[in-house]
Amino acid sequence: MLTVHHLNNSRSQRVLWLLEELDVEYQIKCYQRDAQTSLAPPELEAVHVLGKSPVITDGSQTIIESGAIIDYILRHYDVDRSLIPEVGTAHHEQYLQWLHYAEGSAALPLMLKLYTSRLADGGAELQPRIGDEMQRHLGYLDQALEGEDWFVGNKISGADIQLSFIAEVAPLLYSLEALPNLAAFRDRCHARPAYRRALDRGGVYAYGPTN
Ligand SMILES: N[C@@H](CCC(=O)N[C@@H](CS)C(=O)NCC(=O)O)C(=O)O
């Protein structure tokens, strides 16, 4: 059976959400971050050498990287093609673009902000550049959602599930008040019944809805 190796307060929450949307049978193996360092426990390295989450195992396959995991699950388990646009269409190309963009571009300035904010004055010199990059990428996402509920063809897809983590982490590091479309998108994600079921199954998740 498909197993999600799930770390608390992490990107693997969105994989649980996807599986709940598809109503796929799966199991969760839970791992807890170290309270001091926030790092994943060493047991995750037994699943994959990087020791990061998400990672899924499915039969003989072990797959890392949320974008690749989401695409794998959709290609193998989304029998109705409800969350993946048809191959060969412009919407499929957009879906792939957003799937890669989330971790390849949008996450980087957020991670830089997170890490450099721990340096106090040591990171001060970098803050203007990181701030500009956050504005550029989060602004791009916000503008892409103008007049749209979802990123591809105004219909929910795996790309939205992938981008949900960016919209959830952004308010911790950048004001979402300046990004009304992204804030509304995050709330739309949180309102999905499948998202709520994933929260119930996954346990503690610091970036989810407050109510
Ligand atoms: N780009 C990767 C990032 C994986 C990643 O860094 N995951 C974090 C959780 S959000 C993690 O495992 N952190 C614990 C650690 O680094 O020990 C993905 O999207 O799957």
The ligand as a MOL file (V3000), in Angstrom:
LIG
                    3D

  0  0  0     0  0            999 V3000
M  V30 BEGIN CTAB
M  V30 COUNTS 20 19 0 0 0
M  V30 BEGIN ATOM
M  V30 1 N 11.8880 20.5120 -1.8280 0
M  V30 2 C 11.6210 19.4230 -0.9150 0
M  V30 3 C 11.8730 19.9140 0.5180 0
M  V30 4 C 11.9030 18.7930 1.5270 0
M  V30 5 C 12.1700 19.3610 2.9180 0
M  V30 6 O 13.1200 20.1250 3.1220 0
M  V30 7 N 11.3300 18.9750 3.8800 0
M  V30 8 C 11.4510 19.4880 5.2240 0
M  V30 9 C 10.0820 19.5790 5.8580 0
M  V30 10 S 9.0850 20.8790 5.2030 0
M  V30 11 C 12.2380 18.5300 6.0990 0
M  V30 12 O 12.2010 17.3410 5.8860 0
M  V30 13 N 12.8740 19.0780 7.1360 0
M  V30 14 C 13.5190 18.3220 8.1550 0
M  V30 15 C 15.0180 18.2470 8.0060 0
M  V30 16 O 15.5760 18.9460 7.1370 0
M  V30 17 O 15.6300 17.5080 8.7810 0
M  V30 18 C 10.1710 18.9560 -1.1260 0
M  V30 19 O 9.3480 19.7650 -1.5480 0
M  V30 20 O 9.8820 17.7820 -0.9020 0
M  V30 END ATOM
M  V30 BEGIN BOND
M  V30 1 1 1 2
M  V30 2 1 2 3
M  V30 3 1 2 18
M  V30 4 1 3 4
M  V30 5 1 4 5
M  V30 6 2 5 6
M  V30 7 1 5 7
M  V30 8 1 7 8
M  V30 9 1 8 9
M  V30 10 1 8 11
M  V30 11 1 9 10
M  V30 12 2 11 12
M  V30 13 1 11 13
M  V30 14 1 13 14
M  V30 15 1 14 15
M  V30 16 2 15 16
M  V30 17 1 15 17
M  V30 18 2 18 19
M  V30 19 1 18 20
M  V30 END BOND
M  V30 END CTAB
M  END
